[in-house]
Amino acid sequence: MTDLAARYGRTPERRRRDRTIAISVAVGIVLVMLAWVVWGGLADDRGTIDTQDTGSTRIDEHAIQIDFSVTVEPGTPVRCAVNAFDRYHATVGWVELDVGPADRWTTAQSVEVRTSDEAIGGLVYRCWLR
């Protein structure tokens, strides 16, 4: 080894220490990512809920029927918030609907929403487990 390499810290011991630090950091990152995947995905036993808006029918100027489907594991009770909107996309009606446990993954739902003004459509805002 030259004096110049020793002066600037390029010794075999330094290379071994740098390699050990790099390997330790890489193993730490892998362990943190693995723990995150297990905690966030694999260990989640709550299930998922999927909704699909299928249409709406204007009943009169103060009511609209909103049709949608809910996909969830059979036997799981769900509650959904449904909103009706006007031509400016402002919310003019809101209702929460309990979707009882079903024996199928996907069930069709229909709800009448009373509105404060004429609605042109409606959507499922969100569903959650009861």
ZAKOLRO-478691 format. One record per atom (N, C-alpha, C, CB): residue number from 1; atom name; x, y, z. Coordinates in Angstrom, 3 decimals. Glycine has a CB too. Example, Ala and Ser with C-alpha at 12.3 -4.5 7.8 and 13.67 -1.06 7.14 Angstrom:
NODE 1 N 13.190 -5.690 7.800
NODE 1 CA 12.300 -4.500 7.800
NODE 1 C 13.200 -3.300 7.800
NODE 1 CB 11.308 -4.473 9.046
NODE 2 N 12.850 -2.250 7.080
NODE 2 CA 13.670 -1.060 7.140
NODE 2 C 12.900 0.030 7.870
NODE 2 CB 14.084 -0.598 5.725
***
This chain:
NODE 1 N 0.842 -1.156 0.000
NODE 1 CA 0.000 0.000 0.000
NODE 1 C 0.898 1.234 0.000
NODE 1 CB -0.964 -0.010 1.211
NODE 2 N 0.486 2.234 -0.746
NODE 2 CA 1.289 3.449 -0.842
NODE 2 C 0.918 4.399 0.282
NODE 2 CB 1.097 4.131 -2.212
NODE 3 N 1.812 5.330 0.538
NODE 3 CA 1.548 6.342 1.554
NODE 3 C 0.382 7.228 1.144
NODE 3 CB 2.795 7.192 1.801
NODE 4 N 0.220 7.479 -0.146
NODE 4 CA -0.862 8.315 -0.635
NODE 4 C -2.224 7.674 -0.369
NODE 4 CB -0.687 8.581 -2.125
NODE 5 N -2.369 6.352 -0.601
NODE 5 CA -3.623 5.653 -0.337
NODE 5 C -3.938 5.672 1.155
NODE 5 CB -3.555 4.203 -0.853
NODE 6 N -2.948 5.481 1.995
NODE 6 CA -3.156 5.507 3.438
NODE 6 C -3.536 6.905 3.904
NODE 6 CB -1.901 5.030 4.169
NODE 7 N -2.934 7.924 3.292
NODE 7 CA -3.225 9.294 3.680
NODE 7 C -4.705 9.640 3.445
NODE 7 CB -2.323 10.259 2.904
NODE 8 N -5.270 9.153 2.348
NODE 8 CA -6.652 9.481 2.007
NODE 8 C -7.656 8.399 2.394
NODE 8 CB -6.754 9.742 0.540
NODE 9 N -7.277 7.482 3.231
NODE 9 CA -8.189 6.513 3.815
NODE 9 C -8.586 5.357 2.914
NODE 9 CB -9.394 7.200 4.243
NODE 10 N -7.800 5.035 1.908
NODE 10 CA -8.145 3.925 1.015
NODE 10 C -7.364 2.671 1.425
NODE 10 CB -7.846 4.296 -0.471
NODE 11 N -7.655 2.241 2.638
NODE 11 CA -6.976 1.059 3.158
NODE 11 C -7.919 -0.130 3.061
NODE 11 CB -6.507 1.277 4.627
NODE 12 N -7.386 -1.364 3.133
NODE 12 CA -8.249 -2.544 3.109
NODE 12 C -9.251 -2.548 4.268
NODE 12 CB -7.401 -3.808 3.155
NODE 13 N -8.837 -2.094 5.435
NODE 13 CA -9.757 -2.039 6.569
NODE 13 C -10.906 -1.076 6.286
NODE 13 CB -9.012 -1.617 7.846
NODE 14 N -10.616 0.041 5.673
NODE 14 CA -11.648 1.035 5.345
NODE 14 C -12.646 0.447 4.336
NODE 14 CB -10.997 2.332 4.772
NODE 15 N -12.130 -0.277 3.331
NODE 15 CA -13.022 -0.893 2.342
NODE 15 C -13.928 -1.928 3.000
NODE 15 CB -12.206 -1.547 1.211
NODE 16 N -13.401 -2.751 3.906
NODE 16 CA -14.213 -3.734 4.611
NODE 16 C -15.278 -3.041 5.454
NODE 16 CB -13.331 -4.629 5.492
NODE 17 N -14.912 -1.974 6.161
NODE 17 CA -15.869 -1.253 6.982
NODE 17 C -16.962 -0.616 6.115
NODE 17 CB -15.152 -0.182 7.813
NODE 18 N -16.599 -0.020 4.995
NODE 18 CA -17.593 0.582 4.091
NODE 18 C -18.539 -0.481 3.528
NODE 18 CB -16.889 1.327 2.935
NODE 19 N -17.981 -1.639 3.170
NODE 19 CA -18.814 -2.728 2.645
NODE 19 C -19.766 -3.231 3.727
NODE 19 CB -17.933 -3.891 2.123
NODE 20 N -19.303 -3.366 4.961
NODE 20 CA -20.144 -3.808 6.069
NODE 20 C -21.278 -2.810 6.324
NODE 20 CB -19.297 -3.992 7.342
NODE 21 N -20.983 -1.533 6.281
NODE 21 CA -22.007 -0.504 6.476
NODE 21 C -23.031 -0.555 5.349
NODE 21 CB -21.365 0.897 6.553
NODE 22 N -22.585 -0.689 4.112
NODE 22 CA -23.505 -0.737 2.967
NODE 22 C -24.420 -1.952 3.046
NODE 22 CB -22.720 -0.760 1.646
NODE 23 N -23.859 -3.099 3.397
NODE 23 CA -24.672 -4.311 3.515
NODE 23 C -25.684 -4.161 4.657
NODE 23 CB -23.770 -5.552 3.751
NODE 24 N -25.258 -3.590 5.781
NODE 24 CA -26.171 -3.396 6.918
NODE 24 C -27.318 -2.456 6.549
NODE 24 CB -25.405 -2.838 8.135
NODE 25 N -27.019 -1.385 5.833
NODE 25 CA -28.065 -0.445 5.416
NODE 25 C -29.026 -1.131 4.448
NODE 25 CB -27.443 0.816 4.759
NODE 26 N -28.513 -1.902 3.498
NODE 26 CA -29.372 -2.598 2.539
NODE 26 C -30.275 -3.610 3.245
NODE 26 CB -28.519 -3.303 1.474
NODE 27 N -29.742 -4.367 4.192
NODE 27 CA -30.547 -5.331 4.939
NODE 27 C -31.614 -4.601 5.753
NODE 27 CB -29.651 -6.192 5.865
NODE 28 N -31.261 -3.472 6.360
NODE 28 CA -32.233 -2.687 7.118
NODE 28 C -33.369 -2.190 6.242
NODE 28 CB -31.550 -1.512 7.784
NODE 29 N -33.048 -1.709 5.057
NODE 29 CA -34.088 -1.230 4.132
NODE 29 C -35.003 -2.372 3.720
NODE 29 CB -33.453 -0.585 2.883
NODE 30 N -34.435 -3.525 3.405
NODE 30 CA -35.242 -4.683 3.017
NODE 30 C -36.158 -5.103 4.168
NODE 30 CB -34.333 -5.861 2.596
NODE 31 N -35.656 -5.123 5.393
NODE 31 CA -36.470 -5.513 6.541
NODE 31 C -37.616 -4.522 6.784
NODE 31 CB -35.594 -5.619 7.792
NODE 32 N -37.343 -3.236 6.653
NODE 32 CA -38.396 -2.230 6.832
NODE 32 C -39.460 -2.380 5.750
NODE 32 CB -37.800 -0.802 6.802
NODE 33 N -39.055 -2.580 4.503
NODE 33 CA -40.027 -2.749 3.417
NODE 33 C -40.844 -4.025 3.609
NODE 33 CB -39.310 -2.780 2.053
NODE 34 N -40.223 -5.095 4.024
NODE 34 CA -40.930 -6.350 4.260
NODE 34 C -41.948 -6.182 5.400
NODE 34 CB -39.923 -7.485 4.591
NODE 35 N -41.552 -5.511 6.469
NODE 35 CA -42.482 -5.264 7.576
NODE 35 C -43.655 -4.401 7.119
NODE 35 CB -41.755 -4.587 8.750
NODE 36 N -43.400 -3.421 6.279
NODE 36 CA -44.462 -2.555 5.770
NODE 36 C -45.440 -3.338 4.907
NODE 36 CB -43.868 -1.396 4.970
NODE 37 N -44.937 -4.221 4.055
NODE 37 CA -45.811 -5.036 3.205
NODE 37 C -46.680 -5.951 4.062
NODE 37 CB -44.978 -5.870 2.205
NODE 38 N -46.109 -6.591 5.049
NODE 38 CA -46.873 -7.484 5.920
NODE 38 C -47.911 -6.692 6.703
NODE 38 CB -45.936 -8.240 6.885
NODE 39 N -47.507 -5.572 7.276
NODE 39 CA -48.433 -4.763 8.076
NODE 39 C -49.528 -4.146 7.209
NODE 39 CB -47.669 -3.658 8.814
NODE 40 N -49.190 -3.626 6.058
NODE 40 CA -50.146 -2.898 5.240
NODE 40 C -50.973 -3.752 4.306
NODE 40 CB -49.439 -1.896 4.453
NODE 41 N -50.512 -4.908 3.943
NODE 41 CA -51.233 -5.675 2.947
NODE 41 C -51.633 -7.061 3.391
NODE 41 CB -50.424 -5.781 1.738
NODE 42 N -50.682 -7.858 3.738
NODE 42 CA -50.957 -9.253 4.034
NODE 42 C -51.704 -9.441 5.348
NODE 42 CB -49.674 -10.025 4.069
NODE 43 N -51.442 -8.586 6.339
NODE 43 CA -52.074 -8.745 7.641
NODE 43 C -53.439 -8.055 7.714
NODE 43 CB -51.164 -8.201 8.722
NODE 44 N -53.880 -7.408 6.639
NODE 44 CA -55.152 -6.697 6.636
NODE 44 C -56.284 -7.686 6.419
NODE 44 CB -55.171 -5.599 5.550
NODE 45 N -57.036 -7.975 7.490
NODE 45 CA -58.124 -8.940 7.380
NODE 45 C -59.476 -8.256 7.226
NODE 45 CB -58.141 -9.846 8.594
NODE 46 N -59.491 -6.939 7.041
NODE 46 CA -60.745 -6.210 6.925
NODE 46 C -61.403 -6.392 5.566
NODE 46 CB -60.511 -4.749 7.181
NODE 47 N -60.687 -6.777 4.570
NODE 47 CA -61.260 -6.951 3.242
NODE 47 C -61.351 -5.632 2.492
NODE 47 CB -62.632 -7.583 3.342
NODE 48 N -61.773 -5.738 1.259
NODE 48 CA -61.903 -4.553 0.439
NODE 48 C -63.336 -4.415 -0.049
NODE 48 CB -60.930 -4.602 -0.742
NODE 49 N -63.698 -3.197 -0.357
NODE 49 CA -65.020 -2.886 -0.878
NODE 49 C -64.830 -2.185 -2.210
NODE 49 CB -65.846 -2.005 0.120
NODE 50 N -65.595 -2.610 -3.203
NODE 50 CA -65.549 -1.967 -4.509
NODE 50 C -66.972 -1.569 -4.890
NODE 50 CB -64.913 -2.909 -5.587
NODE 51 N -67.129 -0.387 -5.441
NODE 51 CA -68.451 0.060 -5.880
NODE 51 C -68.396 0.436 -7.346
NODE 51 CB -68.947 1.255 -5.032
NODE 52 N -69.528 0.320 -7.987
NODE 52 CA -69.649 0.702 -9.389
NODE 52 C -70.979 1.428 -9.566
NODE 52 CB -69.552 -0.547 -10.335
NODE 53 N -70.927 2.672 -10.012
NODE 53 CA -72.153 3.412 -10.300
NODE 53 C -72.749 2.849 -11.581
NODE 53 CB -71.880 4.953 -10.430
NODE 54 N -74.045 2.534 -11.563
NODE 54 CA -74.675 1.935 -12.742
NODE 54 C -75.730 2.813 -13.378
NODE 54 CB -75.288 0.627 -12.378
NODE 55 N -76.122 3.895 -12.717
NODE 55 CA -77.080 4.797 -13.337
NODE 55 C -77.894 5.571 -12.334
NODE 55 CB -77.991 4.037 -14.227
NODE 56 N -78.694 6.476 -12.871
NODE 56 CA -79.599 7.249 -12.030
NODE 56 C -80.833 7.597 -12.846
NODE 56 CB -78.908 8.536 -11.483
NODE 57 N -81.957 7.736 -12.146
NODE 57 CA -83.231 8.060 -12.774
NODE 57 C -83.872 9.187 -11.993
NODE 57 CB -84.167 6.821 -12.838
NODE 58 N -84.193 10.256 -12.699
NODE 58 CA -84.855 11.395 -12.063
NODE 58 C -86.300 11.014 -11.779
NODE 58 CB -84.780 12.675 -12.963
NODE 59 N -86.715 11.129 -10.535
NODE 59 CA -88.088 10.822 -10.143
NODE 59 C -88.953 12.065 -10.301
NODE 59 CB -88.144 10.298 -8.686
NODE 60 N -88.521 13.165 -9.700
NODE 60 CA -89.152 14.467 -9.891
NODE 60 C -88.085 15.508 -9.572
NODE 60 CB -90.445 14.646 -8.980
NODE 61 N -88.480 16.781 -9.450
NODE 61 CA -87.445 17.796 -9.266
NODE 61 C -86.849 17.804 -7.860
NODE 61 CB -88.010 19.151 -9.574
NODE 62 N -87.373 16.974 -6.965
NODE 62 CA -86.806 16.894 -5.616
NODE 62 C -86.466 15.471 -5.195
NODE 62 CB -87.766 17.490 -4.624
NODE 63 N -86.275 14.588 -6.168
NODE 63 CA -85.888 13.209 -5.846
NODE 63 C -85.230 12.575 -7.060
NODE 63 CB -87.118 12.372 -5.392
NODE 64 N -84.266 11.713 -6.793
NODE 64 CA -83.577 10.965 -7.837
NODE 64 C -83.273 9.574 -7.299
NODE 64 CB -82.269 11.694 -8.294
NODE 65 N -83.358 8.586 -8.163
NODE 65 CA -83.009 7.211 -7.793
NODE 65 C -81.608 6.940 -8.323
NODE 65 CB -84.051 6.166 -8.364
NODE 66 N -80.738 6.457 -7.456
NODE 66 CA -79.357 6.173 -7.833
NODE 66 C -79.127 4.679 -7.704
NODE 66 CB -78.347 6.973 -6.953
NODE 67 N -78.624 4.074 -8.785
NODE 67 CA -78.356 2.638 -8.844
NODE 67 C -76.851 2.410 -8.846
NODE 67 CB -79.012 1.996 -10.099
NODE 68 N -76.419 1.403 -8.093
NODE 68 CA -74.997 1.071 -8.034
NODE 68 C -74.854 -0.366 -7.584
NODE 68 CB -74.229 2.027 -7.082
NODE 69 N -73.650 -0.883 -7.717
NODE 69 CA -73.371 -2.234 -7.227
NODE 69 C -72.239 -2.170 -6.207
NODE 69 CB -73.003 -3.194 -8.401
NODE 70 N -72.296 -3.084 -5.252
NODE 70 CA -71.286 -3.177 -4.203
NODE 70 C -70.674 -4.568 -4.266
NODE 70 CB -71.897 -2.888 -2.787
NODE 71 N -69.339 -4.614 -4.302
NODE 71 CA -68.622 -5.883 -4.282
NODE 71 C -67.837 -5.974 -2.986
NODE 71 CB -67.682 -6.021 -5.513
NODE 72 N -68.177 -6.986 -2.194
NODE 72 CA -67.531 -7.204 -0.906
NODE 72 C -67.649 -8.688 -0.573
NODE 72 CB -68.171 -6.312 0.221
NODE 73 N -66.822 -9.170 0.312
NODE 73 CA -66.876 -10.578 0.693
NODE 73 C -68.268 -10.932 1.213
NODE 73 CB -65.806 -10.893 1.759
NODE 74 N -68.833 -12.053 0.766
NODE 74 CA -70.176 -12.440 1.217
NODE 74 C -70.275 -12.470 2.742
NODE 74 CB -70.550 -13.812 0.647
NODE 75 N -71.419 -12.000 3.251
NODE 75 CA -71.651 -11.984 4.687
NODE 75 C -71.146 -10.744 5.393
NODE 75 CB -71.025 -13.163 5.293
NODE 76 N -70.614 -9.790 4.642
NODE 76 CA -70.054 -8.585 5.243
NODE 76 C -71.048 -7.434 5.147
NODE 76 CB -68.728 -8.205 4.562
NODE 77 N -71.465 -6.849 6.284
NODE 77 CA -72.359 -5.687 6.232
NODE 77 C -71.579 -4.414 5.901
NODE 77 CB -73.104 -5.518 7.573
NODE 78 N -72.177 -3.576 5.076
NODE 78 CA -71.515 -2.367 4.584
NODE 78 C -72.488 -1.198 4.689
NODE 78 CB -71.021 -2.551 3.112
NODE 79 N -71.966 -0.012 4.850
NODE 79 CA -72.761 1.216 4.783
NODE 79 C -72.144 2.092 3.695
NODE 79 CB -72.801 1.969 6.182
NODE 80 N -73.019 2.671 2.844
NODE 80 CA -72.557 3.503 1.736
NODE 80 C -73.177 4.886 1.821
NODE 80 CB -72.894 2.850 0.388
NODE 81 N -72.382 5.889 1.522
NODE 81 CA -72.864 7.264 1.406
NODE 81 C -73.039 7.556 -0.080
NODE 81 CB -71.873 8.293 2.084
NODE 82 N -74.235 8.051 -0.430
NODE 82 CA -74.570 8.328 -1.821
NODE 82 C -74.963 9.796 -1.904
NODE 82 CB -75.724 7.390 -2.342
NODE 83 N -74.437 10.507 -2.917
NODE 83 CA -74.824 11.907 -3.062
NODE 83 C -75.421 12.171 -4.434
NODE 83 CB -73.625 12.818 -2.829
NODE 84 N -76.334 13.122 -4.473
NODE 84 CA -76.942 13.584 -5.716
NODE 84 C -76.387 14.972 -6.007
NODE 84 CB -78.515 13.601 -5.622
NODE 85 N -76.178 15.279 -7.289
NODE 85 CA -75.603 16.567 -7.643
NODE 85 C -76.419 17.234 -8.748
NODE 85 CB -74.144 16.398 -8.083
NODE 86 N -76.295 18.562 -8.786
NODE 86 CA -77.024 19.334 -9.789
NODE 86 C -76.136 19.595 -11.002
NODE 86 CB -77.523 20.665 -9.192
NODE 87 N -76.611 20.426 -11.919
NODE 87 CA -75.868 20.666 -13.164
NODE 87 C -74.554 21.394 -12.935
NODE 87 CB -76.717 21.462 -14.127
NODE 88 N -74.373 21.997 -11.763
NODE 88 CA -73.109 22.650 -11.429
NODE 88 C -72.197 21.734 -10.610
NODE 88 CB -73.374 23.943 -10.660
NODE 89 N -72.591 20.496 -10.463
NODE 89 CA -71.878 19.471 -9.693
NODE 89 C -71.838 19.780 -8.195
NODE 89 CB -70.461 19.326 -10.219
NODE 90 N -72.784 20.561 -7.738
NODE 90 CA -72.926 20.828 -6.307
NODE 90 C -73.819 19.744 -5.703
NODE 90 CB -73.522 22.260 -6.050
NODE 91 N -73.509 19.317 -4.503
NODE 91 CA -74.314 18.308 -3.830
NODE 91 C -75.650 18.901 -3.418
NODE 91 CB -73.573 17.743 -2.607
NODE 92 N -76.738 18.251 -3.864
NODE 92 CA -78.080 18.712 -3.516
NODE 92 C -78.851 17.659 -2.719
NODE 92 CB -78.852 19.077 -4.780
NODE 93 N -78.257 16.513 -2.506
NODE 93 CA -78.884 15.463 -1.717
NODE 93 C -77.848 14.461 -1.253
NODE 93 CB -79.978 14.763 -2.521
NODE 94 N -78.135 13.842 -0.107
NODE 94 CA -77.164 12.918 0.499
NODE 94 C -77.940 11.891 1.304
NODE 94 CB -76.123 13.678 1.407
NODE 95 N -77.541 10.645 1.223
NODE 95 CA -78.163 9.608 2.034
NODE 95 C -77.119 8.535 2.326
NODE 95 CB -79.411 9.000 1.317
NODE 96 N -77.239 7.929 3.503
NODE 96 CA -76.408 6.781 3.850
NODE 96 C -77.303 5.554 3.838
NODE 96 CB -75.708 6.968 5.247
NODE 97 N -76.829 4.510 3.186
NODE 97 CA -77.608 3.295 2.986
NODE 97 C -76.874 2.112 3.600
NODE 97 CB -77.876 3.051 1.484
NODE 98 N -77.589 1.334 4.436
NODE 98 CA -77.019 0.099 4.969
NODE 98 C -77.230 -1.014 3.960
NODE 98 CB -77.653 -0.271 6.340
NODE 99 N -76.142 -1.662 3.591
NODE 99 CA -76.192 -2.805 2.688
NODE 99 C -75.944 -4.038 3.550
NODE 99 CB -75.131 -2.682 1.508
NODE 100 N -76.978 -4.821 3.733
NODE 100 CA -76.889 -5.984 4.612
NODE 100 C -75.977 -7.058 4.070
NODE 100 CB -78.250 -6.560 4.841
NODE 101 N -75.609 -8.005 4.919
NODE 101 CA -74.767 -9.108 4.472
NODE 101 C -75.473 -9.893 3.371
NODE 101 CB -74.409 -10.034 5.652
NODE 102 N -74.769 -10.177 2.320
NODE 102 CA -75.342 -10.916 1.187
NODE 102 C -74.612 -12.244 1.034
NODE 102 CB -75.252 -10.084 -0.132
NODE 103 N -75.190 -13.129 0.245
NODE 103 CA -74.558 -14.431 0.010
NODE 103 C -73.758 -14.437 -1.287
NODE 103 CB -75.616 -15.537 -0.027
NODE 104 N -73.629 -13.282 -1.937
NODE 104 CA -72.847 -13.156 -3.176
NODE 104 C -71.813 -12.052 -2.997
NODE 104 CB -73.771 -12.853 -4.405
NODE 105 N -70.800 -12.064 -3.841
NODE 105 CA -69.773 -11.031 -3.788
NODE 105 C -70.325 -9.686 -4.236
NODE 105 CB -68.581 -11.422 -4.653
NODE 106 N -71.097 -9.654 -5.319
NODE 106 CA -71.593 -8.394 -5.874
NODE 106 C -73.107 -8.340 -5.771
NODE 106 CB -71.148 -8.226 -7.342
NODE 107 N -73.620 -7.221 -5.245
NODE 107 CA -75.061 -7.031 -5.149
NODE 107 C -75.429 -5.686 -5.759
NODE 107 CB -75.537 -7.117 -3.675
NODE 108 N -76.580 -5.651 -6.417
NODE 108 CA -77.099 -4.411 -6.986
NODE 108 C -77.880 -3.670 -5.909
NODE 108 CB -77.995 -4.692 -8.232
NODE 109 N -77.707 -2.366 -5.862
NODE 109 CA -78.373 -1.530 -4.878
NODE 109 C -79.062 -0.373 -5.586
NODE 109 CB -77.370 -1.010 -3.822
NODE 110 N -80.127 0.110 -4.975
NODE 110 CA -80.851 1.253 -5.507
NODE 110 C -81.366 2.057 -4.321
NODE 110 CB -82.023 0.807 -6.454
NODE 111 N -81.212 3.366 -4.386
NODE 111 CA -81.650 4.216 -3.285
NODE 111 C -82.256 5.500 -3.849
NODE 111 CB -80.466 4.537 -2.327
NODE 112 N -83.345 5.949 -3.200
NODE 112 CA -83.945 7.223 -3.577
NODE 112 C -83.345 8.298 -2.689
NODE 112 CB -85.507 7.188 -3.449
NODE 113 N -82.891 9.372 -3.317
NODE 113 CA -82.276 10.478 -2.599
NODE 113 C -83.172 11.699 -2.764
NODE 113 CB -80.824 10.763 -3.117
NODE 114 N -83.644 12.227 -1.651
NODE 114 CA -84.418 13.474 -1.669
NODE 114 C -83.429 14.619 -1.855
NODE 114 CB -85.269 13.657 -0.344
NODE 115 N -83.800 15.594 -2.677
NODE 115 CA -82.871 16.671 -3.012
NODE 115 C -83.461 18.032 -2.696
NODE 115 CB -82.487 16.602 -4.480
NODE 116 N -82.584 19.004 -2.503
NODE 116 CA -83.004 20.379 -2.240
NODE 116 C -83.231 21.158 -3.531
NODE 116 CB -81.966 21.090 -1.384
NODE 117 N -82.688 20.647 -4.622
NODE 117 CA -82.840 21.269 -5.933
NODE 117 C -82.852 20.144 -6.958
NODE 117 CB -81.688 22.312 -6.228
NODE 118 N -83.096 20.471 -8.197
NODE 118 CA -83.161 19.429 -9.225
NODE 118 C -81.790 18.783 -9.429
NODE 118 CB -83.677 20.016 -10.557
NODE 119 N -81.751 17.461 -9.317
NODE 119 CA -80.503 16.715 -9.488
NODE 119 C -80.438 16.168 -10.910
NODE 119 CB -80.394 15.560 -8.447
NODE 120 N -79.229 16.132 -11.451
NODE 120 CA -79.038 15.537 -12.778
NODE 120 C -78.327 14.192 -12.701
NODE 120 CB -78.247 16.484 -13.671
NODE 121 N -77.817 13.843 -11.540
NODE 121 CA -77.119 12.571 -11.386
NODE 121 C -76.729 12.331 -9.945
NODE 121 CB -75.886 12.530 -12.269
NODE 122 N -76.105 11.192 -9.725
NODE 122 CA -75.660 10.848 -8.388
NODE 122 C -74.570 9.802 -8.440
NODE 122 CB -76.822 10.356 -7.548
NODE 123 N -73.817 9.723 -7.366
NODE 123 CA -72.685 8.799 -7.280
NODE 123 C -72.576 8.234 -5.871
NODE 123 CB -71.370 9.504 -7.677
NODE 124 N -71.944 7.085 -5.786
NODE 124 CA -71.562 6.549 -4.483
NODE 124 C -70.332 7.337 -4.041
NODE 124 CB -71.273 4.984 -4.541
NODE 125 N -70.450 8.005 -2.908
NODE 125 CA -69.328 8.782 -2.394
NODE 125 C -68.272 7.862 -1.789
NODE 125 CB -69.811 9.802 -1.350
NODE 126 N -68.733 6.955 -0.897
NODE 126 CA -67.802 6.054 -0.214
NODE 126 C -68.599 4.969 0.478
NODE 126 CB -66.911 6.822 0.807
NODE 127 N -68.001 3.797 0.619
NODE 127 CA -68.582 2.705 1.404
NODE 127 C -67.574 2.268 2.452
NODE 127 CB -68.989 1.506 0.493
NODE 128 N -68.071 1.806 3.593
NODE 128 CA -67.186 1.328 4.657
NODE 128 C -67.863 0.157 5.358
NODE 128 CB -66.848 2.472 5.674
NODE 129 N -67.045 -0.606 6.080
NODE 129 CA -67.543 -1.764 6.801
NODE 129 C -68.294 -1.306 8.045
NODE 129 CB -66.387 -2.716 7.178
NODE 130 N -69.397 -1.992 8.330
NODE 130 CA -70.146 -1.680 9.548
NODE 130 C -69.661 -2.551 10.670
NODE 130 CB -71.656 -1.867 9.342
***
